[in-house]
Amino acid sequence: MATEVNQVWNYCNELSDRMIRERGRWMSGFDFSAYTVGASKQFEHIGSSTIQETAEHYASKRFSAKRRKLGQLQDNARLQEPAGRYCLSRNQ
């Protein structure tokens, strides 16, 4: 499951960078939904809600970091569920 979430995170990272370079526009979490429609069919363990939450989480982290592109997640990243919500964190 973590590998699939990492793939979504990295896709959002590349898409966001490309959108800023080509159109000069920052994407919000809502903007990613048009680009991730139907992606849940390609994954075995995550659904559309997890994909959307990952995209929204990416957008909020990128906005708070004020960077065009964030670092890519590797296989050692994992999902944790604090307070009933999924969030991405690195293994510690």
Long-range contacts (C-beta under 8 A, 24 or more apart in sequence): 1-45, 1-46, 1-79, 2-75, 2-77, 2-78, 2-79, 3-75, 4-43, 4-44, 4-45, 4-46, 5-46, 5-50, 5-54, 5-73, 5-77, 5-79, 5-88, 6-72, 6-73, 6-74, 6-75, 6-77, 7-43, 8-36, 8-39, 8-46, 8-50, 8-51, 8-54, 8-55, 9-54, 9-58, 9-72, 9-73, 9-88, 10-72, 10-73, 11-36, 12-54, 12-55, 12-58, 12-59, 13-58, 13-69, 13-70, 13-72, 16-58, 16-59, 16-62, 16-68, 16-69, 17-68, 17-69, 20-68, 21-68, 26-63, 27-59, 28-59, 29-55, 29-56, 29-57, 29-58, 29-59, 29-60, 30-56, 31-59, 32-56, 32-58, 32-59, 50-86, 53-85, 53-86, 54-86, 54-88, 57-87, 57-88
